Amino acid sequence: MDMKLLIVTSIKECQDTVSDIFKETGITVFSVSEIAGFKEGSSVSLTHSWFGSGGDSFDSIMLFSFTQKENADKALELIREYNKRERSDFPIRGFIVAVENHGV
């Protein structure tokens, strides 16, 4: 089985959206961690940056799951579609990390 670690970050308001994406892709077991995102001293505008400039903080979440490659790939596809459709200042970010070895 080709296992991957799927990591998704978003603002807290998008947690239900990300959970729905996970369900749609067959990811039924995942973890959620609340995080605060900061970005200090940046001159980049808010629309070009995950976090705003000037030291603002945002209630964010990180969701992650160890899942099959197909599920992770489909989740990223749905995240891309969501971001394209919604065009938010705070897009959902997704990453796939290879799992070299596991004890399951």
C-alpha positions in Angstrom: 0.0 0.0 0.0 1.4 3.4 -1.1 0.8 5.6 2.0 1.0 9.4 2.0 0.7 12.0 4.7 -1.8 14.6 3.5 -1.5 18.0 5.3 -4.0 20.7 4.8 -4.0 24.2 6.3 -6.7 26.8 6.2 -8.4 29.5 8.2 -10.7 28.0 10.9 -13.8 29.1 9.0 -13.0 26.5 6.3 -12.8 23.5 8.6 -16.2 22.1 7.4 -15.2 22.6 3.8 -12.0 20.6 4.3 -13.8 17.9 6.3 -16.3 17.6 3.4 -13.4 17.3 0.9 -11.9 14.5 3.1 -15.2 12.7 3.2 -15.7 13.0 -0.5 -12.2 11.4 -1.1 -12.7 8.5 1.2 -10.6 10.0 4.0 -12.5 9.1 7.2 -9.8 9.2 9.8 -7.9 12.5 10.3 -6.6 14.8 12.9 -7.2 18.5 13.4 -4.9 20.9 15.2 -5.7 24.6 15.9 -2.9 27.0 15.0 -2.3 30.7 14.9 -0.6 32.0 11.8 1.6 35.1 11.8 3.6 37.0 9.3 5.7 39.9 10.4 7.2 42.8 8.5 6.0 41.8 5.0 5.2 44.4 2.3 3.3 41.8 0.3 -0.4 42.6 0.0 -2.9 40.5 1.8 -4.2 39.0 -1.5 -0.7 37.6 -2.3 0.1 36.1 1.1 -1.3 33.4 3.3 -1.2 35.7 6.3 -1.6 39.5 6.3 1.3 41.9 6.8 1.9 43.9 9.9 1.9 41.1 12.5 -1.8 40.2 12.2 -2.7 36.8 13.5 -5.4 34.5 12.2 -7.1 31.5 13.7 -6.1 28.6 11.5 -6.2 24.9 11.5 -4.0 22.1 10.2 -5.7 18.8 9.3 -3.7 15.8 8.5 -4.2 12.1 7.6 -2.2 9.1 6.7 -4.0 7.8 3.6 -3.6 6.1 0.3 -2.0 8.0 -2.6 -5.2 8.0 -4.6 -7.2 9.7 -1.8 -4.5 12.3 -1.2 -4.3 13.1 -4.9 -8.1 13.5 -5.2 -8.2 15.7 -2.1 -5.6 18.1 -3.7 -7.6 18.1 -6.9 -10.7 19.2 -4.9 -8.8 21.8 -3.0 -7.5 23.3 -6.3 -11.1 23.4 -7.6 -12.4 25.0 -4.4 -9.7 27.7 -4.4 -10.3 28.4 -8.1 -14.1 28.7 -7.6 -13.9 30.7 -4.3 -10.9 33.0 -5.0 -10.5 33.7 -1.3 -7.8 35.9 0.3 -7.1 32.8 2.4 -7.0 29.8 0.1 -6.9 26.3 1.5 -3.4 24.8 1.2 -2.7 21.1 0.7 0.5 19.1 0.7 1.4 15.5 0.2 4.4 14.0 1.9 5.7 10.5 1.1 5.7 7.9 3.9 8.8 5.8 3.6 8.0 3.2 6.1 5.1 2.4 8.5 4.3 -0.2 11.1 0.7 -0.8 10.2 
